[in-house]
Amino acid sequence: MASRCSAYEARRFINRCINDIDTVIKEIQRNFNDMDFENADAREEVSGIIANMKTECSRLISELNSYNFS
């Protein structure tokens, strides 16, 4: 039989995951800001990719926040 955790433990785990995702979002942006682009087109392309990554991370945070434990 699988062990169960309390709602409090589950929420704490979700909050740790959210904090980790927030850290990833900040690192993604920091790494992009540190990039040295010689070509404006390449910068725009990478900027779009970065925006998509951040959007997906934000969606994941929203989904995690929607979980209800009782």
LUMLUMDREN-2810 file (N, C-alpha, C; in Angstrom, 1 decimal):
<atoms>
<atom><aa>M</aa><ch>A</ch><at>N</at><xx>0.8</xx><yy>-1.2</yy><zz>0.0</zz></atom>
<atom><aa>M</aa><ch>A</ch><at>CA</at><xx>0.0</xx><yy>0.0</yy><zz>0.0</zz></atom>
<atom><aa>M</aa><ch>A</ch><at>C</at><xx>0.9</xx><yy>1.2</yy><zz>0.0</zz></atom>
<atom><aa>A</aa><ch>A</ch><at>N</at><xx>0.5</xx><yy>2.2</yy><zz>-0.8</zz></atom>
<atom><aa>A</aa><ch>A</ch><at>CA</at><xx>1.3</xx><yy>3.4</yy><zz>-0.9</zz></atom>
<atom><aa>A</aa><ch>A</ch><at>C</at><xx>1.1</xx><yy>4.3</yy><zz>0.3</zz></atom>
<atom><aa>S</aa><ch>A</ch><at>N</at><xx>2.2</xx><yy>5.0</yy><zz>0.7</zz></atom>
<atom><aa>S</aa><ch>A</ch><at>CA</at><xx>2.0</xx><yy>5.9</yy><zz>1.9</zz></atom>
<atom><aa>S</aa><ch>A</ch><at>C</at><xx>1.4</xx><yy>7.2</yy><zz>1.4</zz></atom>
<atom><aa>R</aa><ch>A</ch><at>N</at><xx>0.7</xx><yy>7.8</yy><zz>2.3</zz></atom>
<atom><aa>R</aa><ch>A</ch><at>CA</at><xx>0.0</xx><yy>9.1</yy><zz>1.9</zz></atom>
<atom><aa>R</aa><ch>A</ch><at>C</at><xx>0.6</xx><yy>10.2</yy><zz>2.7</zz></atom>
<atom><aa>C</aa><ch>A</ch><at>N</at><xx>0.4</xx><yy>11.4</yy><zz>2.2</zz></atom>
<atom><aa>C</aa><ch>A</ch><at>CA</at><xx>0.9</xx><yy>12.6</yy><zz>3.0</zz></atom>
<atom><aa>C</aa><ch>A</ch><at>C</at><xx>-0.3</xx><yy>13.5</yy><zz>3.3</zz></atom>
<atom><aa>S</aa><ch>A</ch><at>N</at><xx>-0.1</xx><yy>14.3</yy><zz>4.2</zz></atom>
<atom><aa>S</aa><ch>A</ch><at>CA</at><xx>-1.1</xx><yy>15.2</yy><zz>4.6</zz></atom>
<atom><aa>S</aa><ch>A</ch><at>C</at><xx>-1.3</xx><yy>16.3</yy><zz>3.6</zz></atom>
<atom><aa>A</aa><ch>A</ch><at>N</at><xx>-2.4</xx><yy>17.0</yy><zz>3.7</zz></atom>
<atom><aa>A</aa><ch>A</ch><at>CA</at><xx>-2.6</xx><yy>18.2</yy><zz>2.8</zz></atom>
<atom><aa>A</aa><ch>A</ch><at>C</at><xx>-1.5</xx><yy>19.2</yy><zz>3.0</zz></atom>
<atom><aa>Y</aa><ch>A</ch><at>N</at><xx>-1.1</xx><yy>19.4</yy><zz>4.3</zz></atom>
<atom><aa>Y</aa><ch>A</ch><at>CA</at><xx>-0.1</xx><yy>20.4</yy><zz>4.6</zz></atom>
<atom><aa>Y</aa><ch>A</ch><at>C</at><xx>1.2</xx><yy>20.0</yy><zz>3.9</zz></atom>
<atom><aa>E</aa><ch>A</ch><at>N</at><xx>1.6</xx><yy>18.7</yy><zz>3.9</zz></atom>
<atom><aa>E</aa><ch>A</ch><at>CA</at><xx>2.8</xx><yy>18.2</yy><zz>3.3</zz></atom>
<atom><aa>E</aa><ch>A</ch><at>C</at><xx>2.7</xx><yy>18.4</yy><zz>1.8</zz></atom>
<atom><aa>A</aa><ch>A</ch><at>N</at><xx>1.6</xx><yy>18.1</yy><zz>1.2</zz></atom>
<atom><aa>A</aa><ch>A</ch><at>CA</at><xx>1.4</xx><yy>18.2</yy><zz>-0.2</zz></atom>
<atom><aa>A</aa><ch>A</ch><at>C</at><xx>1.5</xx><yy>19.7</yy><zz>-0.6</zz></atom>
<atom><aa>R</aa><ch>A</ch><at>N</at><xx>0.9</xx><yy>20.6</yy><zz>0.1</zz></atom>
<atom><aa>R</aa><ch>A</ch><at>CA</at><xx>1.0</xx><yy>22.0</yy><zz>-0.2</zz></atom>
<atom><aa>R</aa><ch>A</ch><at>C</at><xx>2.5</xx><yy>22.5</yy><zz>-0.1</zz></atom>
<atom><aa>R</aa><ch>A</ch><at>N</at><xx>3.2</xx><yy>22.0</yy><zz>0.9</zz></atom>
<atom><aa>R</aa><ch>A</ch><at>CA</at><xx>4.6</xx><yy>22.4</yy><zz>1.1</zz></atom>
<atom><aa>R</aa><ch>A</ch><at>C</at><xx>5.4</xx><yy>22.0</yy><zz>-0.1</zz></atom>
<atom><aa>F</aa><ch>A</ch><at>N</at><xx>5.1</xx><yy>20.7</yy><zz>-0.6</zz></atom>
<atom><aa>F</aa><ch>A</ch><at>CA</at><xx>5.8</xx><yy>20.2</yy><zz>-1.7</zz></atom>
<atom><aa>F</aa><ch>A</ch><at>C</at><xx>5.5</xx><yy>21.1</yy><zz>-3.0</zz></atom>
<atom><aa>I</aa><ch>A</ch><at>N</at><xx>4.3</xx><yy>21.4</yy><zz>-3.2</zz></atom>
<atom><aa>I</aa><ch>A</ch><at>CA</at><xx>3.9</xx><yy>22.2</yy><zz>-4.3</zz></atom>
<atom><aa>I</aa><ch>A</ch><at>C</at><xx>4.6</xx><yy>23.6</yy><zz>-4.2</zz></atom>
<atom><aa>N</aa><ch>A</ch><at>N</at><xx>4.6</xx><yy>24.2</yy><zz>-3.0</zz></atom>
<atom><aa>N</aa><ch>A</ch><at>CA</at><xx>5.2</xx><yy>25.5</yy><zz>-2.9</zz></atom>
<atom><aa>N</aa><ch>A</ch><at>C</at><xx>6.7</xx><yy>25.4</yy><zz>-3.2</zz></atom>
<atom><aa>R</aa><ch>A</ch><at>N</at><xx>7.4</xx><yy>24.3</yy><zz>-2.8</zz></atom>
<atom><aa>R</aa><ch>A</ch><at>CA</at><xx>8.8</xx><yy>24.2</yy><zz>-3.1</zz></atom>
<atom><aa>R</aa><ch>A</ch><at>C</at><xx>9.0</xx><yy>24.1</yy><zz>-4.7</zz></atom>
<atom><aa>C</aa><ch>A</ch><at>N</at><xx>8.1</xx><yy>23.3</yy><zz>-5.3</zz></atom>
<atom><aa>C</aa><ch>A</ch><at>CA</at><xx>8.1</xx><yy>23.2</yy><zz>-6.8</zz></atom>
<atom><aa>C</aa><ch>A</ch><at>C</at><xx>8.0</xx><yy>24.6</yy><zz>-7.4</zz></atom>
<atom><aa>I</aa><ch>A</ch><at>N</at><xx>7.0</xx><yy>25.4</yy><zz>-6.9</zz></atom>
<atom><aa>I</aa><ch>A</ch><at>CA</at><xx>6.8</xx><yy>26.7</yy><zz>-7.4</zz></atom>
<atom><aa>I</aa><ch>A</ch><at>C</at><xx>8.0</xx><yy>27.6</yy><zz>-7.2</zz></atom>
<atom><aa>N</aa><ch>A</ch><at>N</at><xx>8.6</xx><yy>27.5</yy><zz>-6.1</zz></atom>
<atom><aa>N</aa><ch>A</ch><at>CA</at><xx>9.8</xx><yy>28.3</yy><zz>-5.8</zz></atom>
<atom><aa>N</aa><ch>A</ch><at>C</at><xx>10.9</xx><yy>27.9</yy><zz>-6.8</zz></atom>
<atom><aa>D</aa><ch>A</ch><at>N</at><xx>11.1</xx><yy>26.6</yy><zz>-7.1</zz></atom>
<atom><aa>D</aa><ch>A</ch><at>CA</at><xx>12.1</xx><yy>26.2</yy><zz>-8.0</zz></atom>
<atom><aa>D</aa><ch>A</ch><at>C</at><xx>11.8</xx><yy>26.7</yy><zz>-9.4</zz></atom>
<atom><aa>I</aa><ch>A</ch><at>N</at><xx>10.5</xx><yy>26.7</yy><zz>-9.8</zz></atom>
<atom><aa>I</aa><ch>A</ch><at>CA</at><xx>10.1</xx><yy>27.2</yy><zz>-11.1</zz></atom>
<atom><aa>I</aa><ch>A</ch><at>C</at><xx>10.4</xx><yy>28.7</yy><zz>-11.2</zz></atom>
<atom><aa>D</aa><ch>A</ch><at>N</at><xx>10.1</xx><yy>29.4</yy><zz>-10.2</zz></atom>
<atom><aa>D</aa><ch>A</ch><at>CA</at><xx>10.4</xx><yy>30.8</yy><zz>-10.1</zz></atom>
<atom><aa>D</aa><ch>A</ch><at>C</at><xx>11.9</xx><yy>31.1</yy><zz>-10.3</zz></atom>
<atom><aa>T</aa><ch>A</ch><at>N</at><xx>12.7</xx><yy>30.3</yy><zz>-9.7</zz></atom>
<atom><aa>T</aa><ch>A</ch><at>CA</at><xx>14.1</xx><yy>30.4</yy><zz>-9.8</zz></atom>
<atom><aa>T</aa><ch>A</ch><at>C</at><xx>14.6</xx><yy>30.1</yy><zz>-11.3</zz></atom>
<atom><aa>V</aa><ch>A</ch><at>N</at><xx>14.0</xx><yy>29.1</yy><zz>-11.9</zz></atom>
<atom><aa>V</aa><ch>A</ch><at>CA</at><xx>14.3</xx><yy>28.8</yy><zz>-13.3</zz></atom>
<atom><aa>V</aa><ch>A</ch><at>C</at><xx>13.9</xx><yy>30.0</yy><zz>-14.2</zz></atom>
<atom><aa>I</aa><ch>A</ch><at>N</at><xx>12.7</xx><yy>30.6</yy><zz>-14.0</zz></atom>
<atom><aa>I</aa><ch>A</ch><at>CA</at><xx>12.3</xx><yy>31.8</yy><zz>-14.8</zz></atom>
<atom><aa>I</aa><ch>A</ch><at>C</at><xx>13.4</xx><yy>32.9</yy><zz>-14.6</zz></atom>
<atom><aa>K</aa><ch>A</ch><at>N</at><xx>13.8</xx><yy>33.2</yy><zz>-13.4</zz></atom>
<atom><aa>K</aa><ch>A</ch><at>CA</at><xx>14.8</xx><yy>34.2</yy><zz>-13.2</zz></atom>
<atom><aa>K</aa><ch>A</ch><at>C</at><xx>16.1</xx><yy>33.9</yy><zz>-13.9</zz></atom>
<atom><aa>E</aa><ch>A</ch><at>N</at><xx>16.5</xx><yy>32.6</yy><zz>-13.8</zz></atom>
<atom><aa>E</aa><ch>A</ch><at>CA</at><xx>17.8</xx><yy>32.2</yy><zz>-14.5</zz></atom>
<atom><aa>E</aa><ch>A</ch><at>C</at><xx>17.7</xx><yy>32.2</yy><zz>-16.0</zz></atom>
<atom><aa>I</aa><ch>A</ch><at>N</at><xx>16.5</xx><yy>31.9</yy><zz>-16.5</zz></atom>
<atom><aa>I</aa><ch>A</ch><at>CA</at><xx>16.3</xx><yy>32.0</yy><zz>-18.0</zz></atom>
<atom><aa>I</aa><ch>A</ch><at>C</at><xx>16.5</xx><yy>33.4</yy><zz>-18.4</zz></atom>
<atom><aa>Q</aa><ch>A</ch><at>N</at><xx>15.9</xx><yy>34.4</yy><zz>-17.7</zz></atom>
<atom><aa>Q</aa><ch>A</ch><at>CA</at><xx>16.0</xx><yy>35.8</yy><zz>-18.1</zz></atom>
<atom><aa>Q</aa><ch>A</ch><at>C</at><xx>17.5</xx><yy>36.3</yy><zz>-17.9</zz></atom>
<atom><aa>R</aa><ch>A</ch><at>N</at><xx>18.1</xx><yy>35.9</yy><zz>-16.8</zz></atom>
<atom><aa>R</aa><ch>A</ch><at>CA</at><xx>19.5</xx><yy>36.3</yy><zz>-16.5</zz></atom>
<atom><aa>R</aa><ch>A</ch><at>C</at><xx>20.4</xx><yy>35.8</yy><zz>-17.6</zz></atom>
<atom><aa>N</aa><ch>A</ch><at>N</at><xx>20.3</xx><yy>34.6</yy><zz>-18.0</zz></atom>
<atom><aa>N</aa><ch>A</ch><at>CA</at><xx>21.1</xx><yy>34.0</yy><zz>-19.1</zz></atom>
<atom><aa>N</aa><ch>A</ch><at>C</at><xx>20.9</xx><yy>34.7</yy><zz>-20.4</zz></atom>
<atom><aa>F</aa><ch>A</ch><at>N</at><xx>19.6</xx><yy>35.0</yy><zz>-20.7</zz></atom>
<atom><aa>F</aa><ch>A</ch><at>CA</at><xx>19.3</xx><yy>35.7</yy><zz>-21.9</zz></atom>
<atom><aa>F</aa><ch>A</ch><at>C</at><xx>20.0</xx><yy>37.1</yy><zz>-21.9</zz></atom>
<atom><aa>N</aa><ch>A</ch><at>N</at><xx>19.8</xx><yy>37.8</yy><zz>-20.8</zz></atom>
<atom><aa>N</aa><ch>A</ch><at>CA</at><xx>20.4</xx><yy>39.1</yy><zz>-20.6</zz></atom>
<atom><aa>N</aa><ch>A</ch><at>C</at><xx>22.0</xx><yy>39.1</yy><zz>-20.8</zz></atom>
<atom><aa>D</aa><ch>A</ch><at>N</at><xx>22.6</xx><yy>38.0</yy><zz>-20.4</zz></atom>
<atom><aa>D</aa><ch>A</ch><at>CA</at><xx>24.0</xx><yy>37.9</yy><zz>-20.5</zz></atom>
<atom><aa>D</aa><ch>A</ch><at>C</at><xx>24.5</xx><yy>37.5</yy><zz>-21.9</zz></atom>
<atom><aa>M</aa><ch>A</ch><at>N</at><xx>23.6</xx><yy>37.1</yy><zz>-22.8</zz></atom>
<atom><aa>M</aa><ch>A</ch><at>CA</at><xx>24.0</xx><yy>36.7</yy><zz>-24.1</zz></atom>
<atom><aa>M</aa><ch>A</ch><at>C</at><xx>24.4</xx><yy>37.9</yy><zz>-24.9</zz></atom>
<atom><aa>D</aa><ch>A</ch><at>N</at><xx>25.5</xx><yy>37.7</yy><zz>-25.7</zz></atom>
<atom><aa>D</aa><ch>A</ch><at>CA</at><xx>26.0</xx><yy>38.8</yy><zz>-26.6</zz></atom>
<atom><aa>D</aa><ch>A</ch><at>C</at><xx>25.6</xx><yy>38.5</yy><zz>-28.0</zz></atom>
<atom><aa>F</aa><ch>A</ch><at>N</at><xx>24.6</xx><yy>39.3</yy><zz>-28.5</zz></atom>
<atom><aa>F</aa><ch>A</ch><at>CA</at><xx>24.1</xx><yy>39.0</yy><zz>-29.9</zz></atom>
<atom><aa>F</aa><ch>A</ch><at>C</at><xx>24.7</xx><yy>40.0</yy><zz>-30.8</zz></atom>
<atom><aa>E</aa><ch>A</ch><at>N</at><xx>25.2</xx><yy>39.5</yy><zz>-31.9</zz></atom>
<atom><aa>E</aa><ch>A</ch><at>CA</at><xx>25.7</xx><yy>40.3</yy><zz>-33.0</zz></atom>
<atom><aa>E</aa><ch>A</ch><at>C</at><xx>24.7</xx><yy>40.5</yy><zz>-34.1</zz></atom>
<atom><aa>N</aa><ch>A</ch><at>N</at><xx>23.7</xx><yy>39.7</yy><zz>-34.0</zz></atom>
<atom><aa>N</aa><ch>A</ch><at>CA</at><xx>22.6</xx><yy>39.7</yy><zz>-35.1</zz></atom>
<atom><aa>N</aa><ch>A</ch><at>C</at><xx>21.3</xx><yy>40.0</yy><zz>-34.4</zz></atom>
<atom><aa>A</aa><ch>A</ch><at>N</at><xx>20.6</xx><yy>41.1</yy><zz>-34.8</zz></atom>
<atom><aa>A</aa><ch>A</ch><at>CA</at><xx>19.3</xx><yy>41.4</yy><zz>-34.2</zz></atom>
<atom><aa>A</aa><ch>A</ch><at>C</at><xx>18.3</xx><yy>40.4</yy><zz>-34.5</zz></atom>
<atom><aa>D</aa><ch>A</ch><at>N</at><xx>18.3</xx><yy>39.7</yy><zz>-35.6</zz></atom>
<atom><aa>D</aa><ch>A</ch><at>CA</at><xx>17.4</xx><yy>38.7</yy><zz>-35.9</zz></atom>
<atom><aa>D</aa><ch>A</ch><at>C</at><xx>17.5</xx><yy>37.5</yy><zz>-35.0</zz></atom>
<atom><aa>A</aa><ch>A</ch><at>N</at><xx>18.7</xx><yy>37.1</yy><zz>-34.7</zz></atom>
<atom><aa>A</aa><ch>A</ch><at>CA</at><xx>19.0</xx><yy>36.0</yy><zz>-33.8</zz></atom>
<atom><aa>A</aa><ch>A</ch><at>C</at><xx>18.5</xx><yy>36.4</yy><zz>-32.4</zz></atom>
<atom><aa>R</aa><ch>A</ch><at>N</at><xx>18.7</xx><yy>37.6</yy><zz>-32.0</zz></atom>
<atom><aa>R</aa><ch>A</ch><at>CA</at><xx>18.2</xx><yy>38.1</yy><zz>-30.6</zz></atom>
<atom><aa>R</aa><ch>A</ch><at>C</at><xx>16.7</xx><yy>38.0</yy><zz>-30.6</zz></atom>
<atom><aa>E</aa><ch>A</ch><at>N</at><xx>16.0</xx><yy>38.4</yy><zz>-31.6</zz></atom>
<atom><aa>E</aa><ch>A</ch><at>CA</at><xx>14.6</xx><yy>38.4</yy><zz>-31.7</zz></atom>
<atom><aa>E</aa><ch>A</ch><at>C</at><xx>14.1</xx><yy>36.9</yy><zz>-31.6</zz></atom>
<atom><aa>E</aa><ch>A</ch><at>N</at><xx>14.7</xx><yy>36.0</yy><zz>-32.3</zz></atom>
<atom><aa>E</aa><ch>A</ch><at>CA</at><xx>14.3</xx><yy>34.6</yy><zz>-32.3</zz></atom>
<atom><aa>E</aa><ch>A</ch><at>C</at><xx>14.5</xx><yy>34.0</yy><zz>-31.0</zz></atom>
<atom><aa>V</aa><ch>A</ch><at>N</at><xx>15.6</xx><yy>34.2</yy><zz>-30.3</zz></atom>
<atom><aa>V</aa><ch>A</ch><at>CA</at><xx>15.9</xx><yy>33.7</yy><zz>-29.0</zz></atom>
<atom><aa>V</aa><ch>A</ch><at>C</at><xx>14.9</xx><yy>34.4</yy><zz>-28.0</zz></atom>
<atom><aa>S</aa><ch>A</ch><at>N</at><xx>14.7</xx><yy>35.6</yy><zz>-28.2</zz></atom>
<atom><aa>S</aa><ch>A</ch><at>CA</at><xx>13.7</xx><yy>36.3</yy><zz>-27.3</zz></atom>
<atom><aa>S</aa><ch>A</ch><at>C</at><xx>12.4</xx><yy>35.7</yy><zz>-27.3</zz></atom>
<atom><aa>G</aa><ch>A</ch><at>N</at><xx>11.9</xx><yy>35.3</yy><zz>-28.5</zz></atom>
<atom><aa>G</aa><ch>A</ch><at>CA</at><xx>10.6</xx><yy>34.6</yy><zz>-28.6</zz></atom>
<atom><aa>G</aa><ch>A</ch><at>C</at><xx>10.6</xx><yy>33.2</yy><zz>-27.9</zz></atom>
<atom><aa>I</aa><ch>A</ch><at>N</at><xx>11.7</xx><yy>32.5</yy><zz>-28.0</zz></atom>
<atom><aa>I</aa><ch>A</ch><at>CA</at><xx>11.9</xx><yy>31.2</yy><zz>-27.4</zz></atom>
<atom><aa>I</aa><ch>A</ch><at>C</at><xx>11.8</xx><yy>31.4</yy><zz>-25.9</zz></atom>
<atom><aa>I</aa><ch>A</ch><at>N</at><xx>12.6</xx><yy>32.4</yy><zz>-25.4</zz></atom>
<atom><aa>I</aa><ch>A</ch><at>CA</at><xx>12.6</xx><yy>32.7</yy><zz>-23.9</zz></atom>
<atom><aa>I</aa><ch>A</ch><at>C</at><xx>11.2</xx><yy>33.1</yy><zz>-23.4</zz></atom>
<atom><aa>A</aa><ch>A</ch><at>N</at><xx>10.5</xx><yy>33.9</yy><zz>-24.2</zz></atom>
<atom><aa>A</aa><ch>A</ch><at>CA</at><xx>9.1</xx><yy>34.3</yy><zz>-23.8</zz></atom>
<atom><aa>A</aa><ch>A</ch><at>C</at><xx>8.2</xx><yy>33.1</yy><zz>-23.7</zz></atom>
<atom><aa>N</aa><ch>A</ch><at>N</at><xx>8.4</xx><yy>32.1</yy><zz>-24.7</zz></atom>
<atom><aa>N</aa><ch>A</ch><at>CA</at><xx>7.6</xx><yy>30.9</yy><zz>-24.6</zz></atom>
<atom><aa>N</aa><ch>A</ch><at>C</at><xx>7.9</xx><yy>30.1</yy><zz>-23.4</zz></atom>
<atom><aa>M</aa><ch>A</ch><at>N</at><xx>9.2</xx><yy>30.0</yy><zz>-23.1</zz></atom>
<atom><aa>M</aa><ch>A</ch><at>CA</at><xx>9.6</xx><yy>29.2</yy><zz>-21.9</zz></atom>
<atom><aa>M</aa><ch>A</ch><at>C</at><xx>9.1</xx><yy>29.8</yy><zz>-20.6</zz></atom>
<atom><aa>K</aa><ch>A</ch><at>N</at><xx>9.1</xx><yy>31.1</yy><zz>-20.5</zz></atom>
<atom><aa>K</aa><ch>A</ch><at>CA</at><xx>8.6</xx><yy>31.8</yy><zz>-19.3</zz></atom>
<atom><aa>K</aa><ch>A</ch><at>C</at><xx>7.1</xx><yy>31.6</yy><zz>-19.2</zz></atom>
<atom><aa>T</aa><ch>A</ch><at>N</at><xx>6.4</xx><yy>31.7</yy><zz>-20.4</zz></atom>
<atom><aa>T</aa><ch>A</ch><at>CA</at><xx>4.9</xx><yy>31.5</yy><zz>-20.4</zz></atom>
<atom><aa>T</aa><ch>A</ch><at>C</at><xx>4.6</xx><yy>30.1</yy><zz>-19.9</zz></atom>
<atom><aa>E</aa><ch>A</ch><at>N</at><xx>5.3</xx><yy>29.1</yy><zz>-20.4</zz></atom>
<atom><aa>E</aa><ch>A</ch><at>CA</at><xx>5.0</xx><yy>27.7</yy><zz>-20.0</zz></atom>
<atom><aa>E</aa><ch>A</ch><at>C</at><xx>5.3</xx><yy>27.5</yy><zz>-18.5</zz></atom>
<atom><aa>C</aa><ch>A</ch><at>N</at><xx>6.4</xx><yy>28.1</yy><zz>-18.0</zz></atom>
<atom><aa>C</aa><ch>A</ch><at>CA</at><xx>6.6</xx><yy>28.0</yy><zz>-16.6</zz></atom>
<atom><aa>C</aa><ch>A</ch><at>C</at><xx>5.5</xx><yy>28.7</yy><zz>-15.8</zz></atom>
<atom><aa>S</aa><ch>A</ch><at>N</at><xx>5.0</xx><yy>29.8</yy><zz>-16.2</zz></atom>
<atom><aa>S</aa><ch>A</ch><at>CA</at><xx>3.9</xx><yy>30.5</yy><zz>-15.6</zz></atom>
<atom><aa>S</aa><ch>A</ch><at>C</at><xx>2.7</xx><yy>29.6</yy><zz>-15.6</zz></atom>
<atom><aa>R</aa><ch>A</ch><at>N</at><xx>2.4</xx><yy>29.0</yy><zz>-16.7</zz></atom>
<atom><aa>R</aa><ch>A</ch><at>CA</at><xx>1.2</xx><yy>28.1</yy><zz>-16.8</zz></atom>
<atom><aa>R</aa><ch>A</ch><at>C</at><xx>1.3</xx><yy>27.0</yy><zz>-15.8</zz></atom>
<atom><aa>L</aa><ch>A</ch><at>N</at><xx>2.5</xx><yy>26.4</yy><zz>-15.7</zz></atom>
<atom><aa>L</aa><ch>A</ch><at>CA</at><xx>2.7</xx><yy>25.3</yy><zz>-14.7</zz></atom>
<atom><aa>L</aa><ch>A</ch><at>C</at><xx>2.5</xx><yy>25.8</yy><zz>-13.3</zz></atom>
<atom><aa>I</aa><ch>A</ch><at>N</at><xx>3.0</xx><yy>27.0</yy><zz>-13.0</zz></atom>
<atom><aa>I</aa><ch>A</ch><at>CA</at><xx>2.8</xx><yy>27.5</yy><zz>-11.7</zz></atom>
<atom><aa>I</aa><ch>A</ch><at>C</at><xx>1.3</xx><yy>27.7</yy><zz>-11.4</zz></atom>
<atom><aa>S</aa><ch>A</ch><at>N</at><xx>0.5</xx><yy>28.2</yy><zz>-12.4</zz></atom>
<atom><aa>S</aa><ch>A</ch><at>CA</at><xx>-0.9</xx><yy>28.4</yy><zz>-12.2</zz></atom>
<atom><aa>S</aa><ch>A</ch><at>C</at><xx>-1.6</xx><yy>27.0</yy><zz>-12.0</zz></atom>
<atom><aa>E</aa><ch>A</ch><at>N</at><xx>-1.2</xx><yy>26.0</yy><zz>-12.8</zz></atom>
<atom><aa>E</aa><ch>A</ch><at>CA</at><xx>-1.7</xx><yy>24.7</yy><zz>-12.6</zz></atom>
<atom><aa>E</aa><ch>A</ch><at>C</at><xx>-1.5</xx><yy>24.1</yy><zz>-11.2</zz></atom>
<atom><aa>L</aa><ch>A</ch><at>N</at><xx>-0.2</xx><yy>24.3</yy><zz>-10.8</zz></atom>
<atom><aa>L</aa><ch>A</ch><at>CA</at><xx>0.1</xx><yy>23.8</yy><zz>-9.4</zz></atom>
<atom><aa>L</aa><ch>A</ch><at>C</at><xx>-0.7</xx><yy>24.5</yy><zz>-8.4</zz></atom>
<atom><aa>N</aa><ch>A</ch><at>N</at><xx>-0.8</xx><yy>25.8</yy><zz>-8.5</zz></atom>
<atom><aa>N</aa><ch>A</ch><at>CA</at><xx>-1.6</xx><yy>26.6</yy><zz>-7.6</zz></atom>
<atom><aa>N</aa><ch>A</ch><at>C</at><xx>-3.1</xx><yy>26.2</yy><zz>-7.5</zz></atom>
<atom><aa>S</aa><ch>A</ch><at>N</at><xx>-3.6</xx><yy>25.6</yy><zz>-8.6</zz></atom>
<atom><aa>S</aa><ch>A</ch><at>CA</at><xx>-5.0</xx><yy>25.2</yy><zz>-8.7</zz></atom>
<atom><aa>S</aa><ch>A</ch><at>C</at><xx>-5.3</xx><yy>23.9</yy><zz>-7.9</zz></atom>
<atom><aa>Y</aa><ch>A</ch><at>N</at><xx>-4.2</xx><yy>23.1</yy><zz>-7.6</zz></atom>
<atom><aa>Y</aa><ch>A</ch><at>CA</at><xx>-4.5</xx><yy>21.9</yy><zz>-6.9</zz></atom>
<atom><aa>Y</aa><ch>A</ch><at>C</at><xx>-5.0</xx><yy>22.1</yy><zz>-5.5</zz></atom>
<atom><aa>N</aa><ch>A</ch><at>N</at><xx>-6.0</xx><yy>21.3</yy><zz>-5.1</zz></atom>
<atom><aa>N</aa><ch>A</ch><at>CA</at><xx>-6.6</xx><yy>21.5</yy><zz>-3.8</zz></atom>
<atom><aa>N</aa><ch>A</ch><at>C</at><xx>-6.4</xx><yy>20.1</yy><zz>-3.1</zz></atom>
<atom><aa>F</aa><ch>A</ch><at>N</at><xx>-5.9</xx><yy>20.2</yy><zz>-1.9</zz></atom>
<atom><aa>F</aa><ch>A</ch><at>CA</at><xx>-5.6</xx><yy>19.1</yy><zz>-1.0</zz></atom>
<atom><aa>F</aa><ch>A</ch><at>C</at><xx>-6.5</xx><yy>19.1</yy><zz>0.2</zz></atom>
<atom><aa>S</aa><ch>A</ch><at>N</at><xx>-7.2</xx><yy>18.0</yy><zz>0.5</zz></atom>
<atom><aa>S</aa><ch>A</ch><at>CA</at><xx>-8.0</xx><yy>18.0</yy><zz>1.7</zz></atom>
<atom><aa>S</aa><ch>A</ch><at>C</at><xx>-7.9</xx><yy>16.7</yy><zz>2.4</zz></atom>
</atoms>
